[in-house]
């Protein structure tokens, strides 16, 4: 009985901490692009590494320029 009461209290506390979120509110708050993993540099020769970094930079620039949360 005590465990079920505890679980009910925990579940209701999670729902009470939820943030108000609507589509209108999301449109007002600007989003930011955060860079993720930049690729692996293990066992890659220098020429391929430069090419990989430039391709990843171009993809990231393309996505971040069109990213609108």
C-alpha positions as a Python dict, from the first residue, in 0.01 Angstrom:
ca = {
    (1, 'X'): (0, 0, 0),
    (2, 'X'): (277, 243, 90),
    (3, 'X'): (460, 169, -235),
    (4, 'X'): (154, 238, -448),
    (5, 'X'): (95, 567, -265),
    (6, 'X'): (458, 662, -322),
    (7, 'X'): (432, 582, -694),
    (8, 'X'): (115, 791, -725),
    (9, 'X'): (288, 1084, -553),
    (10, 'X'): (591, 1056, -781),
    (11, 'X'): (379, 1041, -1097),
    (12, 'X'): (172, 1342, -998),
    (13, 'X'): (485, 1540, -914),
    (14, 'X'): (622, 1475, -1264),
    (15, 'X'): (307, 1609, -1425),
    (16, 'X'): (309, 1916, -1201),
    (17, 'X'): (664, 2004, -1316),
    (18, 'X'): (573, 1999, -1684),
    (19, 'X'): (628, 2322, -1875),
    (20, 'X'): (354, 2505, -2057),
    (21, 'X'): (420, 2459, -2426),
    (22, 'X'): (213, 2566, -2723),
    (23, 'X'): (289, 2617, -3092),
    (24, 'X'): (252, 2994, -3054),
    (25, 'X'): (499, 3000, -2764),
    (26, 'X'): (749, 2790, -2960),
    (27, 'X'): (732, 3032, -3254),
    (28, 'X'): (829, 3323, -3026),
    (29, 'X'): (1138, 3156, -2878),
    (30, 'X'): (1427, 3135, -3128),
    (31, 'X'): (1619, 2810, -3145),
    (32, 'X'): (1994, 2767, -3172),
    (33, 'X'): (2196, 2514, -3366),
    (34, 'X'): (2446, 2315, -3162),
    (35, 'X'): (2725, 2137, -3342),
    (36, 'X'): (2731, 1763, -3286),
    (37, 'X'): (3001, 1504, -3337),
    (38, 'X'): (3256, 1627, -3588),
    (39, 'X'): (3351, 1289, -3735),
    (40, 'X'): (3620, 1035, -3662),
    (41, 'X'): (3988, 1107, -3724),
    (42, 'X'): (4119, 762, -3633),
    (43, 'X'): (4308, 579, -3912),
    (44, 'X'): (4226, 846, -4173),
    (45, 'X'): (4495, 995, -4396),
    (46, 'X'): (4538, 1374, -4404),
    (47, 'X'): (4384, 1434, -4748),
    (48, 'X'): (4067, 1241, -4660),
    (49, 'X'): (4047, 1416, -4324),
    (50, 'X'): (4049, 1760, -4487),
    (51, 'X'): (3782, 1649, -4734),
    (52, 'X'): (3570, 1497, -4456),
    (53, 'X'): (3590, 1813, -4246),
    (54, 'X'): (3490, 2035, -4538),
    (55, 'X'): (3196, 1810, -4629),
    (56, 'X'): (3077, 1802, -4268),
    (57, 'X'): (3115, 2181, -4239),
    (58, 'X'): (2910, 2233, -4557),
    (59, 'X'): (2636, 1995, -4438),
    (60, 'X'): (2625, 2163, -4099),
    (61, 'X'): (2608, 2510, -4259),
    (62, 'X'): (2327, 2396, -4489),
    (63, 'X'): (2124, 2248, -4205),
    (64, 'X'): (2182, 2536, -3964),
    (65, 'X'): (2085, 2796, -4226),
    (66, 'X'): (1751, 2622, -4286),
    (67, 'X'): (1686, 2523, -3922),
    (68, 'X'): (1380, 2688, -3772),
    (69, 'X'): (1234, 2518, -3463),
}
